[in-house]
């Protein structure tokens, strides 16, 4: 069993920054990667960024250069630093534990990010 608890998010103006964190606990030894997804109203959930246990990262084209994913293995935490935010980044963001076969059933509780003036 794995538990994911998210922190951060909120309301920010376009061009602003926010930081999301996801604290992972439980049986974490077999997790291949940690991923961040988002789901906007009326849209499917999409992969935003991921980071493997070895530190390799990947990003959706829409956020590349603006978002940075990182991990602190000592604190079992994965963070998503979001800069230059746009209204189209508005969504509920979720962290997920990936065992190498795509999204698992282990999700964070979700965090609302709203980018609006």
MARRO-786224 format. One line per field, with one value per residue (C-alpha): residue in one letter; chain; x, z, y. Coordinates in Angstrom, 3 decimals. Each point is the difference from the previous one (the first is absolute). Example, Ala and Ser with C-alpha at 12.3 -4.5 7.8 and 13.67 -1.06 7.14 Angstrom:
BEGIN
rest = (a_s);
kette = (A_A);
px = (12.300_1.370);
pz = (7.800_-0.660);
py = (-4.500_3.440);
***
This chain:
BEGIN
rest = (x_x_x_x_x_x_x_x_x_x_x_x_x_x_x_x_x_x_x_x_x_x_x_x_x_x_x_x_x_x_x_x_x_x_x_x_x_x_x_x_x_x_x_x_x_x_x_x_x_x_x_x_x_x_x_x_x_x_x_x_x_x_x_x_x_x_x_x_x_x_x_x_x_x_x_x_x_x_x_x_x_x_x_x_x_x_x_x_x_x_x_x_x_x_x_x_x_x_x_x_x_x_x_x_x_x_x_x_x_x_x_x_x_x_x_x_x);
kette = (A_A_A_A_A_A_A_A_A_A_A_A_A_A_A_A_A_A_A_A_A_A_A_A_A_A_A_A_A_A_A_A_A_A_A_A_A_A_A_A_A_A_A_A_A_A_A_A_A_A_A_A_A_A_A_A_A_A_A_A_A_A_A_A_A_A_A_A_A_A_A_A_A_A_A_A_A_A_A_A_A_A_A_A_A_A_A_A_A_A_A_A_A_A_A_A_A_A_A_A_A_A_A_A_A_A_A_A_A_A_A_A_A_A_A_A_A);
px = (0.000_1.128_-1.429_0.429_-0.793_0.144_0.724_-0.023_-2.083_-2.465_-0.783_2.666_0.049_1.267_3.779_0.184_1.450_-1.221_1.612_-1.674_1.348_-0.885_1.116_0.237_-0.244_-0.478_1.552_1.996_2.885_-1.443_-1.185_1.637_-0.977_-2.148_-2.245_-2.144_-3.265_-2.632_-3.635_-1.780_-3.806_-1.431_3.377_1.792_2.698_3.403_3.572_1.843_3.397_1.752_3.226_1.505_1.694_3.262_-0.911_-0.871_-2.739_-2.574_-2.488_-3.056_0.781_-2.448_1.971_3.583_2.224_-2.537_-0.473_2.682_-0.490_2.385_0.262_1.516_0.519_0.946_-3.375_-1.942_-1.295_-0.576_-0.517_-1.302_1.207_-2.262_1.163_-1.413_-3.431_-2.706_-3.790_0.079_2.004_-3.130_-0.884_-0.035_3.492_0.684_3.167_0.209_2.333_1.117_1.228_1.260_-3.311_-1.634_-2.214_-0.723_-2.993_1.989_-0.947_0.325_-3.173_0.223_0.805_-1.777_2.195_-1.779_1.763_-2.107_0.218);
pz = (0.000_-0.861_1.240_-1.876_1.673_-1.985_1.093_-1.784_-2.797_0.058_-1.998_-1.892_-2.693_-3.488_-0.029_3.635_1.697_2.230_1.545_0.603_2.273_0.391_3.048_-0.562_2.795_0.331_-2.242_-2.320_-0.915_-3.323_-1.333_-3.371_-0.372_1.468_-2.354_0.066_-1.933_-0.406_-0.987_-1.196_-0.041_-2.896_-0.966_0.519_2.587_-1.574_1.012_0.854_1.212_1.362_1.767_0.348_3.078_-1.798_-0.557_-3.698_-0.806_-2.724_-0.689_-2.087_-2.889_1.370_3.236_-1.109_0.991_2.521_2.415_1.897_1.771_2.754_2.762_3.454_0.770_3.592_0.591_-2.390_-1.711_-3.613_-0.957_-3.043_-0.385_-2.404_-1.446_-2.644_0.630_-2.605_0.289_-1.902_2.866_2.139_1.123_2.887_0.352_1.254_0.858_-0.803_0.777_-3.204_0.195_-3.571_-1.689_-0.010_2.661_2.981_2.300_2.473_-0.380_2.099_1.099_-2.710_0.238_-1.790_-1.959_-1.403_-2.221_-0.416_0.158);
py = (0.000_3.499_3.276_3.271_3.312_3.217_3.551_3.317_1.410_2.867_3.111_1.918_2.663_-0.779_0.046_-0.976_-3.061_-2.782_-3.039_-3.332_-2.699_-3.652_-1.948_-3.743_-2.556_-3.725_-2.658_2.204_-2.332_-1.209_3.339_0.656_3.646_2.714_1.899_3.112_0.022_2.656_0.065_3.107_0.240_-1.958_-1.438_-3.280_-0.375_0.621_-0.708_3.202_-1.184_-3.043_-0.862_-3.461_-1.384_0.742_3.624_-0.106_2.475_0.433_2.775_0.643_2.325_2.565_0.476_-0.595_2.884_1.294_-2.903_-1.870_-3.317_-1.033_-2.542_-0.150_-3.670_0.725_1.620_-2.263_3.096_0.908_3.614_1.804_3.571_1.838_3.309_2.328_-1.415_0.432_-0.137_-3.293_-1.524_0.239_-3.508_-2.403_-1.446_-3.517_-1.870_-3.694_-2.886_-1.694_-3.609_0.014_-0.794_3.405_1.570_-2.225_0.071_2.094_3.642_3.084_1.726_2.639_3.706_2.820_2.392_3.035_2.509_3.086_3.765);
***
